[in-house]
Amino acid sequence: MKTASCSGSKICCQLPDDPFGQREVFIAHELEGRSFKELSAESGVNVNTLLSRKRYAVLHLRERLQSIYDEFMNK
């Protein structure tokens, strides 16, 4: 799978830069609109593995952004 770039997105930059491809899968699916089937065909990685990687990216984003959300809601 080709490496996706942040393209200046603040949310994207909150994603983990990890060896498991969470950032790349999230960007390709959510920001570039690519299907998991397409990503799987390109990378040779199982669709379920890609789904898991995206899930972990979303969980990481929620954790990183929770404090920002809490601060915003308390103002």
N, CA, C and O atoms as a Tripos MOL2 file, in Angstrom:
@<TRIPOS>MOLECULE
protein
  300   299    75     0     0
PROTEIN
NO_CHARGES

@<TRIPOS>ATOM
      1 N           0.8570   -1.1700    0.0000 N.3       1 MET1
      2 CA          0.0000    0.0000    0.0000 C.3       1 MET1
      3 C           0.8990    1.2280    0.0000 C.2       1 MET1
      4 O           1.8950    1.2780    0.7230 O.2       1 MET1
      5 N           0.5480    2.2090   -0.8070 N.am      2 LYS2
      6 CA          1.3600    3.4110   -0.8100 C.3       2 LYS2
      7 C           1.1040    4.2090    0.4510 C.2       2 LYS2
      8 O           0.0190    4.1440    1.0290 O.2       2 LYS2
      9 N           2.1050    4.9640    0.8770 N.am      3 THR3
     10 CA          1.9970    5.7500    2.0930 C.3       3 THR3
     11 C           1.1720    6.9910    1.8320 C.2       3 THR3
     12 O           1.4300    7.7450    0.8940 O.2       3 THR3
     13 N           0.1750    7.1900    2.6770 N.am      4 ALA4
     14 CA         -0.6900    8.3640    2.5670 C.3       4 ALA4
     15 C          -0.0750    9.5040    3.3580 C.2       4 ALA4
     16 O           0.5750    9.2840    4.3790 O.2       4 ALA4
     17 N          -0.2820   10.7090    2.8840 N.am      5 SER5
     18 CA          0.2610   11.8590    3.5960 C.3       5 SER5
     19 C          -0.8400   12.5700    4.3560 C.2       5 SER5
     20 O          -2.0260   12.3900    4.0810 O.2       5 SER5
     21 N          -0.4280   13.3760    5.3110 N.am      6 CYS6
     22 CA         -1.3920   14.1030    6.1440 C.3       6 CYS6
     23 C          -2.0940   15.2110    5.3790 C.2       6 CYS6
     24 O          -3.2290   15.5470    5.7150 O.2       6 CYS6
     25 N          -1.4900   15.7730    4.4000 N.am      7 SER7
     26 CA         -2.0570   16.8680    3.6210 C.3       7 SER7
     27 C          -2.5260   18.0090    4.5110 C.2       7 SER7
     28 O          -3.5070   18.6820    4.1950 O.2       7 SER7
     29 N          -1.8310   18.2300    5.6220 N.am      8 GLY8
     30 CA         -2.1550   19.3470    6.4960 C.3       8 GLY8
     31 C          -3.3470   19.1340    7.4030 C.2       8 GLY8
     32 O          -3.7130   20.0510    8.1370 O.2       8 GLY8
     33 N          -3.9630   17.9800    7.3880 N.am      9 SER9
     34 CA         -5.1320   17.7240    8.2160 C.3       9 SER9
     35 C          -4.7220   17.5800    9.6660 C.2       9 SER9
     36 O          -3.8820   16.7450   10.0000 O.2       9 SER9
     37 N          -5.3220   18.4060   10.5400 N.am     10 LYS10
     38 CA         -4.9850   18.3520   11.9610 C.3      10 LYS10
     39 C          -5.4340   17.0350   12.5820 C.2      10 LYS10
     40 O          -4.7330   16.4900   13.4350 O.2      10 LYS10
     41 N          -6.5770   16.5190   12.1760 N.am     11 ILE11
     42 CA         -7.0500   15.2420   12.7160 C.3      11 ILE11
     43 C          -6.1040   14.1280   12.2900 C.2      11 ILE11
     44 O          -5.7160   13.2900   13.1040 O.2      11 ILE11
     45 N          -5.7430   14.1190   11.0480 N.am     12 CYS12
     46 CA         -4.8550   13.0880   10.5270 C.3      12 CYS12
     47 C          -3.5470   13.0560   11.3030 C.2      12 CYS12
     48 O          -3.0010   11.9810   11.5520 O.2      12 CYS12
     49 N          -3.0490   14.1980   11.6790 N.am     13 CYS13
     50 CA         -1.7740   14.2610   12.3810 C.3      13 CYS13
     51 C          -1.8840   13.7400   13.8080 C.2      13 CYS13
     52 O          -0.8630   13.5430   14.4670 O.2      13 CYS13
     53 N          -3.0960   13.5130   14.3000 N.am     14 GLN14
     54 CA         -3.2960   12.9250   15.6220 C.3      14 GLN14
     55 C          -3.2190   11.4010   15.5730 C.2      14 GLN14
     56 O          -3.1510   10.7460   16.6120 O.2      14 GLN14
     57 N          -3.2290   10.8480   14.3820 N.am     15 LEU15
     58 CA         -3.1800    9.3970   14.2310 C.3      15 LEU15
     59 C          -1.7860    8.8700   14.5490 C.2      15 LEU15
     60 O          -0.7870    9.5570   14.3310 O.2      15 LEU15
     61 N          -1.7280    7.6490   15.0640 N.am     16 PRO16
     62 CA         -0.4200    7.0840   15.3870 C.3      16 PRO16
     63 C           0.4120    6.8480   14.1390 C.2      16 PRO16
     64 O          -0.1000    6.4050   13.1110 O.2      16 PRO16
     65 N           1.6870    7.1450   14.2370 N.am     17 ASP17
     66 CA          2.6160    6.8500   13.1540 C.3      17 ASP17
     67 C           3.2570    5.5160   13.5200 C.2      17 ASP17
     68 O           4.3450    5.4740   14.0940 O.2      17 ASP17
     69 N           2.5850    4.4550   13.1880 N.am     18 ASP18
     70 CA          2.9420    3.1380   13.6910 C.3      18 ASP18
     71 C           3.3760    2.2040   12.5730 C.2      18 ASP18
     72 O           3.1470    2.4840   11.3960 O.2      18 ASP18
     73 N           4.0010    1.1000   12.9410 N.am     19 PRO19
     74 CA          4.4410    0.1480   11.9210 C.3      19 PRO19
     75 C           3.3160   -0.7250   11.3880 C.2      19 PRO19
     76 O           3.5470   -1.5250   10.4810 O.2      19 PRO19
     77 N           2.1130   -0.5990   11.9200 N.am     20 PHE20
     78 CA          1.0240   -1.4830   11.5260 C.3      20 PHE20
     79 C           0.0930   -0.8670   10.4890 C.2      20 PHE20
     80 O          -0.8740   -1.5150   10.0890 O.2      20 PHE20
     81 N           0.3440    0.3480   10.0410 N.am     21 GLY21
     82 CA         -0.4120    0.9320    8.9590 C.3      21 GLY21
     83 C          -1.7580    1.5330    9.3260 C.2      21 GLY21
     84 O          -2.5980    1.7440    8.4510 O.2      21 GLY21
     85 N          -1.9790    1.8140   10.6090 N.am     22 GLN22
     86 CA         -3.2550    2.3830   11.0180 C.3      22 GLN22
     87 C          -3.5070    3.7260   10.3410 C.2      22 GLN22
     88 O          -4.5960    3.9730    9.8230 O.2      22 GLN22
     89 N          -2.5110    4.5770   10.3490 N.am     23 ARG23
     90 CA         -2.6390    5.9020    9.7370 C.3      23 ARG23
     91 C          -2.9620    5.7830    8.2550 C.2      23 ARG23
     92 O          -3.8690    6.4490    7.7560 O.2      23 ARG23
     93 N          -2.2250    4.9410    7.5580 N.am     24 GLU24
     94 CA         -2.4010    4.8080    6.1180 C.3      24 GLU24
     95 C          -3.7990    4.2950    5.7650 C.2      24 GLU24
     96 O          -4.4330    4.7830    4.8290 O.2      24 GLU24
     97 N          -4.2700    3.2990    6.5330 N.am     25 VAL25
     98 CA         -5.5980    2.7430    6.2590 C.3      25 VAL25
     99 C          -6.6780    3.7870    6.5210 C.2      25 VAL25
    100 O          -7.6030    3.9370    5.7220 O.2      25 VAL25
    101 N          -6.5650    4.5120    7.6390 N.am     26 PHE26
    102 CA         -7.5530    5.5340    7.9720 C.3      26 PHE26
    103 C          -7.6050    6.6090    6.8890 C.2      26 PHE26
    104 O          -8.6860    6.9720    6.4240 O.2      26 PHE26
    105 N          -6.4600    7.1080    6.4950 N.am     27 ILE27
    106 CA         -6.3960    8.1730    5.4840 C.3      27 ILE27
    107 C          -6.9480    7.6850    4.1510 C.2      27 ILE27
    108 O          -7.7470    8.3710    3.5150 O.2      27 ILE27
    109 N          -6.5190    6.5030    3.7330 N.am     28 ALA28
    110 CA         -6.9640    5.9780    2.4390 C.3      28 ALA28
    111 C          -8.4790    5.7670    2.4210 C.2      28 ALA28
    112 O          -9.1340    6.0570    1.4200 O.2      28 ALA28
    113 N          -9.0310    5.2670    3.5150 N.am     29 HIS29
    114 CA        -10.4640    4.9720    3.5390 C.3      29 HIS29
    115 C         -11.2970    6.2140    3.8020 C.2      29 HIS29
    116 O         -12.2340    6.4920    3.0540 O.2      29 HIS29
    117 N         -10.9810    6.9560    4.8320 N.am     30 GLU30
    118 CA        -11.8080    8.0960    5.2350 C.3      30 GLU30
    119 C         -11.5680    9.3630    4.4120 C.2      30 GLU30
    120 O         -12.5200   10.0480    4.0380 O.2      30 GLU30
    121 N         -10.3370    9.6700    4.1350 N.am     31 LEU31
    122 CA        -10.0260   10.9340    3.4630 C.3      31 LEU31
    123 C          -9.9340   10.7990    1.9430 C.2      31 LEU31
    124 O         -10.2900   11.7240    1.2120 O.2      31 LEU31
    125 N          -9.4620    9.6590    1.4740 N.am     32 GLU32
    126 CA         -9.3250    9.4580    0.0340 C.3      32 GLU32
    127 C         -10.5100    8.7010   -0.5550 C.2      32 GLU32
    128 O         -10.6480    8.6200   -1.7760 O.2      32 GLU32
    129 N         -11.3710    8.1420    0.3060 N.am     33 GLY33
    130 CA        -12.5720    7.4580   -0.1550 C.3      33 GLY33
    131 C         -12.3510    6.1120   -0.8160 C.2      33 GLY33
    132 O         -13.1940    5.6490   -1.5840 O.2      33 GLY33
    133 N         -11.2280    5.4840   -0.5250 N.am     34 ARG34
    134 CA        -10.9230    4.1930   -1.1420 C.3      34 ARG34
    135 C         -11.5910    3.0660   -0.3620 C.2      34 ARG34
    136 O         -11.7410    3.1570    0.8560 O.2      34 ARG34
    137 N         -11.9840    2.0270   -1.0440 N.am     35 SER35
    138 CA        -12.6600    0.8910   -0.4000 C.3      35 SER35
    139 C         -11.6230   -0.0510    0.2170 C.2      35 SER35
    140 O         -10.4590   -0.0790   -0.1830 O.2      35 SER35
    141 N         -12.0850   -0.8170    1.2010 N.am     36 PHE36
    142 CA        -11.2090   -1.8120    1.8100 C.3      36 PHE36
    143 C         -10.8300   -2.8860    0.7980 C.2      36 PHE36
    144 O          -9.7190   -3.4170    0.8290 O.2      36 PHE36
    145 N         -11.7480   -3.1980   -0.0880 N.am     37 LYS37
    146 CA        -11.4750   -4.1980   -1.1270 C.3      37 LYS37
    147 C         -10.3420   -3.7090   -2.0390 C.2      37 LYS37
    148 O          -9.4400   -4.4690   -2.3910 O.2      37 LYS37
    149 N         -10.4060   -2.4440   -2.4080 N.am     38 GLU38
    150 CA         -9.3670   -1.8470   -3.2530 C.3      38 GLU38
    151 C          -8.0230   -1.8400   -2.5220 C.2      38 GLU38
    152 O          -6.9930   -2.1930   -3.0950 O.2      38 GLU38
    153 N          -8.0450   -1.4340   -1.2540 N.am     39 LEU39
    154 CA         -6.8080   -1.3930   -0.4680 C.3      39 LEU39
    155 C          -6.2210   -2.7940   -0.3120 C.2      39 LEU39
    156 O          -5.0050   -2.9760   -0.3730 O.2      39 LEU39
    157 N          -7.0860   -3.7710   -0.1110 N.am     40 SER40
    158 CA         -6.6420   -5.1510    0.0340 C.3      40 SER40
    159 C          -5.9840   -5.6550   -1.2430 C.2      40 SER40
    160 O          -4.9280   -6.2860   -1.1990 O.2      40 SER40
    161 N          -6.6110   -5.3740   -2.3740 N.am     41 ALA41
    162 CA         -6.0640   -5.8110   -3.6620 C.3      41 ALA41
    163 C          -4.7050   -5.1750   -3.9190 C.2      41 ALA41
    164 O          -3.7980   -5.8250   -4.4380 O.2      41 ALA41
    165 N          -4.5670   -3.9130   -3.5580 N.am     42 GLU42
    166 CA         -3.3200   -3.1900   -3.7910 C.3      42 GLU42
    167 C          -2.1950   -3.6630   -2.8720 C.2      42 GLU42
    168 O          -1.0470   -3.7970   -3.2940 O.2      42 GLU42
    169 N          -2.5470   -3.9150   -1.6010 N.am     43 SER43
    170 CA         -1.5170   -4.2070   -0.6090 C.3      43 SER43
    171 C          -1.2940   -5.6920   -0.3490 C.2      43 SER43
    172 O          -0.2430   -6.0860    0.1570 O.2      43 SER43
    173 N          -2.2820   -6.5160   -0.6940 N.am     44 GLY44
    174 CA         -2.1790   -7.9350   -0.3860 C.3      44 GLY44
    175 C          -2.5370   -8.2490    1.0630 C.2      44 GLY44
    176 O          -2.3600   -9.3790    1.5160 O.2      44 GLY44
    177 N          -3.0370   -7.2560    1.7870 N.am     45 VAL45
    178 CA         -3.4350   -7.4250    3.1860 C.3      45 VAL45
    179 C          -4.9220   -7.7630    3.2180 C.2      45 VAL45
    180 O          -5.7190   -7.1530    2.5060 O.2      45 VAL45
    181 N          -5.2880   -8.7330    4.0430 N.am     46 ASN46
    182 CA         -6.6620   -9.1800    4.1890 C.3      46 ASN46
    183 C          -7.5800   -8.0200    4.5750 C.2      46 ASN46
    184 O          -7.1850   -7.1540    5.3550 O.2      46 ASN46
    185 N          -8.8030   -7.9960    4.0350 N.am     47 VAL47
    186 CA         -9.7760   -6.9430    4.3260 C.3      47 VAL47
    187 C         -10.0340   -6.8420    5.8290 C.2      47 VAL47
    188 O         -10.1130   -5.7380    6.3670 O.2      47 VAL47
    189 N         -10.1670   -7.9840    6.5120 N.am     48 ASN48
    190 CA        -10.4220   -7.9420    7.9560 C.3      48 ASN48
    191 C          -9.2630   -7.3190    8.7220 C.2      48 ASN48
    192 O          -9.4810   -6.6520    9.7330 O.2      48 ASN48
    193 N          -8.0490   -7.5230    8.2600 N.am     49 THR49
    194 CA         -6.8820   -6.8980    8.8830 C.3      49 THR49
    195 C          -6.9430   -5.3860    8.6920 C.2      49 THR49
    196 O          -6.6450   -4.6270    9.6140 O.2      49 THR49
    197 N          -7.3270   -4.9530    7.5060 N.am     50 LEU50
    198 CA         -7.4550   -3.5190    7.2380 C.3      50 LEU50
    199 C          -8.5420   -2.9000    8.1130 C.2      50 LEU50
    200 O          -8.3710   -1.7980    8.6330 O.2      50 LEU50
    201 N          -9.6580   -3.6090    8.2730 N.am     51 LEU51
    202 CA        -10.7350   -3.1350    9.1460 C.3      51 LEU51
    203 C         -10.2390   -2.9840   10.5820 C.2      51 LEU51
    204 O         -10.5700   -2.0070   11.2540 O.2      51 LEU51
    205 N          -9.4550   -3.9390   11.0480 N.am     52 SER52
    206 CA         -8.9030   -3.8690   12.3990 C.3      52 SER52
    207 C          -7.9600   -2.6840   12.5460 C.2      52 SER52
    208 O          -7.9820   -1.9870   13.5600 O.2      52 SER52
    209 N          -7.1440   -2.4590   11.5450 N.am     53 ARG53
    210 CA         -6.2070   -1.3300   11.6000 C.3      53 ARG53
    211 C          -6.9540    0.0000   11.6830 C.2      53 ARG53
    212 O          -6.5780    0.8940   12.4410 O.2      53 ARG53
    213 N          -8.0170    0.1120   10.8900 N.am     54 LYS54
    214 CA         -8.8040    1.3460   10.9420 C.3      54 LYS54
    215 C          -9.4680    1.4860   12.3060 C.2      54 LYS54
    216 O          -9.5110    2.5820   12.8640 O.2      54 LYS54
    217 N          -9.9810    0.3960   12.8410 N.am     55 ARG55
    218 CA        -10.6260    0.4270   14.1550 C.3      55 ARG55
    219 C          -9.6530    0.9540   15.2170 C.2      55 ARG55
    220 O         -10.0180    1.8050   16.0280 O.2      55 ARG55
    221 N          -8.4240    0.4500   15.2080 N.am     56 TYR56
    222 CA         -7.4360    0.9110   16.1800 C.3      56 TYR56
    223 C          -7.0840    2.3840   15.9600 C.2      56 TYR56
    224 O          -6.8360    3.1090   16.9230 O.2      56 TYR56
    225 N          -7.0590    2.8250   14.7210 N.am     57 ALA57
    226 CA         -6.8080    4.2410   14.4410 C.3      57 ALA57
    227 C          -7.9230    5.1040   15.0100 C.2      57 ALA57
    228 O          -7.6580    6.1510   15.6010 O.2      57 ALA57
    229 N          -9.1750    4.6730   14.8350 N.am     58 VAL58
    230 CA        -10.3200    5.4230   15.3580 C.3      58 VAL58
    231 C         -10.2720    5.4610   16.8850 C.2      58 VAL58
    232 O         -10.5070    6.5100   17.4840 O.2      58 VAL58
    233 N          -9.9740    4.3380   17.5120 N.am     59 LEU59
    234 CA         -9.8700    4.3100   18.9770 C.3      59 LEU59
    235 C          -8.7740    5.2520   19.4610 C.2      59 LEU59
    236 O          -8.9490    5.9580   20.4540 O.2      59 LEU59
    237 N          -7.6600    5.2590   18.7680 N.am     60 HIS60
    238 CA         -6.5600    6.1590   19.1280 C.3      60 HIS60
    239 C          -6.9780    7.6230   18.9740 C.2      60 HIS60
    240 O          -6.6750    8.4510   19.8330 O.2      60 HIS60
    241 N          -7.6670    7.9360   17.8890 N.am     61 LEU61
    242 CA         -8.1460    9.3090   17.6770 C.3      61 LEU61
    243 C          -9.0900    9.7400   18.7920 C.2      61 LEU61
    244 O          -8.9730   10.8460   19.3190 O.2      61 LEU61
    245 N         -10.0200    8.8710   19.1450 N.am     62 ARG62
    246 CA        -10.9600    9.1890   20.2180 C.3      62 ARG62
    247 C         -10.2320    9.5040   21.5100 C.2      62 ARG62
    248 O         -10.5620   10.4620   22.2080 O.2      62 ARG62
    249 N          -9.2380    8.6850   21.8190 N.am     63 GLU63
    250 CA         -8.4650    8.8890   23.0480 C.3      63 GLU63
    251 C          -7.7070   10.2110   23.0070 C.2      63 GLU63
    252 O          -7.7210   10.9660   23.9790 O.2      63 GLU63
    253 N          -7.0500   10.4920   21.8910 N.am     64 ARG64
    254 CA         -6.2450   11.7170   21.7650 C.3      64 ARG64
    255 C          -7.1010   12.9750   21.7520 C.2      64 ARG64
    256 O          -6.6780   14.0190   22.2480 O.2      64 ARG64
    257 N          -8.3090   12.8810   21.1840 N.am     65 LEU65
    258 CA         -9.1490   14.0630   21.0330 C.3      65 LEU65
    259 C         -10.1280   14.2640   22.1960 C.2      65 LEU65
    260 O         -10.7740   15.3090   22.2750 O.2      65 LEU65
    261 N         -10.2500   13.2880   23.0960 N.am     66 GLN66
    262 CA        -11.1980   13.3950   24.1950 C.3      66 GLN66
    263 C         -10.9300   14.6020   25.0760 C.2      66 GLN66
    264 O         -11.8680   15.3050   25.4530 O.2      66 GLN66
    265 N          -9.6790   14.8570   25.4100 N.am     67 SER67
    266 CA         -9.3610   15.9950   26.2780 C.3      67 SER67
    267 C          -9.6990   17.3210   25.5920 C.2      67 SER67
    268 O         -10.1390   18.2650   26.2490 O.2      67 SER67
    269 N          -9.4980   17.3950   24.3000 N.am     68 ILE68
    270 CA         -9.8460   18.6090   23.5600 C.3      68 ILE68
    271 C         -11.3570   18.8050   23.5850 C.2      68 ILE68
    272 O         -11.8460   19.9140   23.7970 O.2      68 ILE68
    273 N         -12.0780   17.7350   23.3690 N.am     69 TYR69
    274 CA        -13.5400   17.7830   23.4110 C.3      69 TYR69
    275 C         -14.0360   18.2030   24.7970 C.2      69 TYR69
    276 O         -14.8990   19.0730   24.9150 O.2      69 TYR69
    277 N         -13.4880   17.5810   25.8390 N.am     70 ASP70
    278 CA        -13.8870   17.9100   27.2130 C.3      70 ASP70
    279 C         -13.6210   19.3800   27.5200 C.2      70 ASP70
    280 O         -14.4610   20.0530   28.1180 O.2      70 ASP70
    281 N         -12.4730   19.8720   27.1190 N.am     71 GLU71
    282 CA        -12.1260   21.2690   27.3610 C.3      71 GLU71
    283 C         -13.0940   22.1970   26.6250 C.2      71 GLU71
    284 O         -13.5310   23.2080   27.1750 O.2      71 GLU71
    285 N         -13.4220   21.8530   25.3930 N.am     72 PHE72
    286 CA        -14.3320   22.6540   24.5840 C.3      72 PHE72
    287 C         -15.7240   22.6910   25.2070 C.2      72 PHE72
    288 O         -16.3560   23.7460   25.2490 O.2      72 PHE72
    289 N         -16.2020   21.5530   25.6880 N.am     73 MET73
    290 CA        -17.5460   21.4640   26.2600 C.3      73 MET73
    291 C         -17.6640   22.1540   27.6030 C.2      73 MET73
    292 O         -18.7660   22.5320   27.9990 O.2      73 MET73
    293 N         -16.5580   22.3290   28.3160 N.am     74 ASN74
    294 CA        -16.5850   22.9750   29.6250 C.3      74 ASN74
    295 C         -16.4690   24.4880   29.5400 C.2      74 ASN74
    296 O         -16.5600   25.1580   30.5690 O.2      74 ASN74
    297 N         -16.2760   25.0390   28.3790 N.am     75 LYS75
    298 CA        -16.1200   26.4980   28.2320 C.3      75 LYS75
    299 C         -17.4480   27.1590   28.0540 C.2      75 LYS75
    300 O         -17.5150   28.3800   27.9150 O.2      75 LYS75
@<TRIPOS>BOND
     1     1     2 1
     2     2     3 1
     3     3     4 2
     4     3     5 am
     5     5     6 1
     6     6     7 1
     7     7     8 2
     8     7     9 am
     9     9    10 1
    10    10    11 1
    11    11    12 2
    12    11    13 am
    13    13    14 1
    14    14    15 1
    15    15    16 2
    16    15    17 am
    17    17    18 1
    18    18    19 1
    19    19    20 2
    20    19    21 am
    21    21    22 1
    22    22    23 1
    23    23    24 2
    24    23    25 am
    25    25    26 1
    26    26    27 1
    27    27    28 2
    28    27    29 am
    29    29    30 1
    30    30    31 1
    31    31    32 2
    32    31    33 am
    33    33    34 1
    34    34    35 1
    35    35    36 2
    36    35    37 am
    37    37    38 1
    38    38    39 1
    39    39    40 2
    40    39    41 am
    41    41    42 1
    42    42    43 1
    43    43    44 2
    44    43    45 am
    45    45    46 1
    46    46    47 1
    47    47    48 2
    48    47    49 am
    49    49    50 1
    50    50    51 1
    51    51    52 2
    52    51    53 am
    53    53    54 1
    54    54    55 1
    55    55    56 2
    56    55    57 am
    57    57    58 1
    58    58    59 1
    59    59    60 2
    60    59    61 am
    61    61    62 1
    62    62    63 1
    63    63    64 2
    64    63    65 am
    65    65    66 1
    66    66    67 1
    67    67    68 2
    68    67    69 am
    69    69    70 1
    70    70    71 1
    71    71    72 2
    72    71    73 am
    73    73    74 1
    74    74    75 1
    75    75    76 2
    76    75    77 am
    77    77    78 1
    78    78    79 1
    79    79    80 2
    80    79    81 am
    81    81    82 1
    82    82    83 1
    83    83    84 2
    84    83    85 am
    85    85    86 1
    86    86    87 1
    87    87    88 2
    88    87    89 am
    89    89    90 1
    90    90    91 1
    91    91    92 2
    92    91    93 am
    93    93    94 1
    94    94    95 1
    95    95    96 2
    96    95    97 am
    97    97    98 1
    98    98    99 1
    99    99   100 2
   100    99   101 am
   101   101   102 1
   102   102   103 1
   103   103   104 2
   104   103   105 am
   105   105   106 1
   106   106   107 1
   107   107   108 2
   108   107   109 am
   109   109   110 1
   110   110   111 1
   111   111   112 2
   112   111   113 am
   113   113   114 1
   114   114   115 1
   115   115   116 2
   116   115   117 am
   117   117   118 1
   118   118   119 1
   119   119   120 2
   120   119   121 am
   121   121   122 1
   122   122   123 1
   123   123   124 2
   124   123   125 am
   125   125   126 1
   126   126   127 1
   127   127   128 2
   128   127   129 am
   129   129   130 1
   130   130   131 1
   131   131   132 2
   132   131   133 am
   133   133   134 1
   134   134   135 1
   135   135   136 2
   136   135   137 am
   137   137   138 1
   138   138   139 1
   139   139   140 2
   140   139   141 am
   141   141   142 1
   142   142   143 1
   143   143   144 2
   144   143   145 am
   145   145   146 1
   146   146   147 1
   147   147   148 2
   148   147   149 am
   149   149   150 1
   150   150   151 1
   151   151   152 2
   152   151   153 am
   153   153   154 1
   154   154   155 1
   155   155   156 2
   156   155   157 am
   157   157   158 1
   158   158   159 1
   159   159   160 2
   160   159   161 am
   161   161   162 1
   162   162   163 1
   163   163   164 2
   164   163   165 am
   165   165   166 1
   166   166   167 1
   167   167   168 2
   168   167   169 am
   169   169   170 1
   170   170   171 1
   171   171   172 2
   172   171   173 am
   173   173   174 1
   174   174   175 1
   175   175   176 2
   176   175   177 am
   177   177   178 1
   178   178   179 1
   179   179   180 2
   180   179   181 am
   181   181   182 1
   182   182   183 1
   183   183   184 2
   184   183   185 am
   185   185   186 1
   186   186   187 1
   187   187   188 2
   188   187   189 am
   189   189   190 1
   190   190   191 1
   191   191   192 2
   192   191   193 am
   193   193   194 1
   194   194   195 1
   195   195   196 2
   196   195   197 am
   197   197   198 1
   198   198   199 1
   199   199   200 2
   200   199   201 am
   201   201   202 1
   202   202   203 1
   203   203   204 2
   204   203   205 am
   205   205   206 1
   206   206   207 1
   207   207   208 2
   208   207   209 am
   209   209   210 1
   210   210   211 1
   211   211   212 2
   212   211   213 am
   213   213   214 1
   214   214   215 1
   215   215   216 2
   216   215   217 am
   217   217   218 1
   218   218   219 1
   219   219   220 2
   220   219   221 am
   221   221   222 1
   222   222   223 1
   223   223   224 2
   224   223   225 am
   225   225   226 1
   226   226   227 1
   227   227   228 2
   228   227   229 am
   229   229   230 1
   230   230   231 1
   231   231   232 2
   232   231   233 am
   233   233   234 1
   234   234   235 1
   235   235   236 2
   236   235   237 am
   237   237   238 1
   238   238   239 1
   239   239   240 2
   240   239   241 am
   241   241   242 1
   242   242   243 1
   243   243   244 2
   244   243   245 am
   245   245   246 1
   246   246   247 1
   247   247   248 2
   248   247   249 am
   249   249   250 1
   250   250   251 1
   251   251   252 2
   252   251   253 am
   253   253   254 1
   254   254   255 1
   255   255   256 2
   256   255   257 am
   257   257   258 1
   258   258   259 1
   259   259   260 2
   260   259   261 am
   261   261   262 1
   262   262   263 1
   263   263   264 2
   264   263   265 am
   265   265   266 1
   266   266   267 1
   267   267   268 2
   268   267   269 am
   269   269   270 1
   270   270   271 1
   271   271   272 2
   272   271   273 am
   273   273   274 1
   274   274   275 1
   275   275   276 2
   276   275   277 am
   277   277   278 1
   278   278   279 1
   279   279   280 2
   280   279   281 am
   281   281   282 1
   282   282   283 1
   283   283   284 2
   284   283   285 am
   285   285   286 1
   286   286   287 1
   287   287   288 2
   288   287   289 am
   289   289   290 1
   290   290   291 1
   291   291   292 2
   292   291   293 am
   293   293   294 1
   294   294   295 1
   295   295   296 2
   296   295   297 am
   297   297   298 1
   298   298   299 1
   299   299   300 2
@<TRIPOS>SUBSTRUCTURE
     1 MET1         2 RESIDUE 1 A MET
     2 LYS2         6 RESIDUE 1 A LYS
     3 THR3        10 RESIDUE 1 A THR
     4 ALA4        14 RESIDUE 1 A ALA
     5 SER5        18 RESIDUE 1 A SER
     6 CYS6        22 RESIDUE 1 A CYS
     7 SER7        26 RESIDUE 1 A SER
     8 GLY8        30 RESIDUE 1 A GLY
     9 SER9        34 RESIDUE 1 A SER
    10 LYS10       38 RESIDUE 1 A LYS
    11 ILE11       42 RESIDUE 1 A ILE
    12 CYS12       46 RESIDUE 1 A CYS
    13 CYS13       50 RESIDUE 1 A CYS
    14 GLN14       54 RESIDUE 1 A GLN
    15 LEU15       58 RESIDUE 1 A LEU
    16 PRO16       62 RESIDUE 1 A PRO
    17 ASP17       66 RESIDUE 1 A ASP
    18 ASP18       70 RESIDUE 1 A ASP
    19 PRO19       74 RESIDUE 1 A PRO
    20 PHE20       78 RESIDUE 1 A PHE
    21 GLY21       82 RESIDUE 1 A GLY
    22 GLN22       86 RESIDUE 1 A GLN
    23 ARG23       90 RESIDUE 1 A ARG
    24 GLU24       94 RESIDUE 1 A GLU
    25 VAL25       98 RESIDUE 1 A VAL
    26 PHE26      102 RESIDUE 1 A PHE
    27 ILE27      106 RESIDUE 1 A ILE
    28 ALA28      110 RESIDUE 1 A ALA
    29 HIS29      114 RESIDUE 1 A HIS
    30 GLU30      118 RESIDUE 1 A GLU
    31 LEU31      122 RESIDUE 1 A LEU
    32 GLU32      126 RESIDUE 1 A GLU
    33 GLY33      130 RESIDUE 1 A GLY
    34 ARG34      134 RESIDUE 1 A ARG
    35 SER35      138 RESIDUE 1 A SER
    36 PHE36      142 RESIDUE 1 A PHE
    37 LYS37      146 RESIDUE 1 A LYS
    38 GLU38      150 RESIDUE 1 A GLU
    39 LEU39      154 RESIDUE 1 A LEU
    40 SER40      158 RESIDUE 1 A SER
    41 ALA41      162 RESIDUE 1 A ALA
    42 GLU42      166 RESIDUE 1 A GLU
    43 SER43      170 RESIDUE 1 A SER
    44 GLY44      174 RESIDUE 1 A GLY
    45 VAL45      178 RESIDUE 1 A VAL
    46 ASN46      182 RESIDUE 1 A ASN
    47 VAL47      186 RESIDUE 1 A VAL
    48 ASN48      190 RESIDUE 1 A ASN
    49 THR49      194 RESIDUE 1 A THR
    50 LEU50      198 RESIDUE 1 A LEU
    51 LEU51      202 RESIDUE 1 A LEU
    52 SER52      206 RESIDUE 1 A SER
    53 ARG53      210 RESIDUE 1 A ARG
    54 LYS54      214 RESIDUE 1 A LYS
    55 ARG55      218 RESIDUE 1 A ARG
    56 TYR56      222 RESIDUE 1 A TYR
    57 ALA57      226 RESIDUE 1 A ALA
    58 VAL58      230 RESIDUE 1 A VAL
    59 LEU59      234 RESIDUE 1 A LEU
    60 HIS60      238 RESIDUE 1 A HIS
    61 LEU61      242 RESIDUE 1 A LEU
    62 ARG62      246 RESIDUE 1 A ARG
    63 GLU63      250 RESIDUE 1 A GLU
    64 ARG64      254 RESIDUE 1 A ARG
    65 LEU65      258 RESIDUE 1 A LEU
    66 GLN66      262 RESIDUE 1 A GLN
    67 SER67      266 RESIDUE 1 A SER
    68 ILE68      270 RESIDUE 1 A ILE
    69 TYR69      274 RESIDUE 1 A TYR
    70 ASP70      278 RESIDUE 1 A ASP
    71 GLU71      282 RESIDUE 1 A GLU
    72 PHE72      286 RESIDUE 1 A PHE
    73 MET73      290 RESIDUE 1 A MET
    74 ASN74      294 RESIDUE 1 A ASN
    75 LYS75      298 RESIDUE 1 A LYS
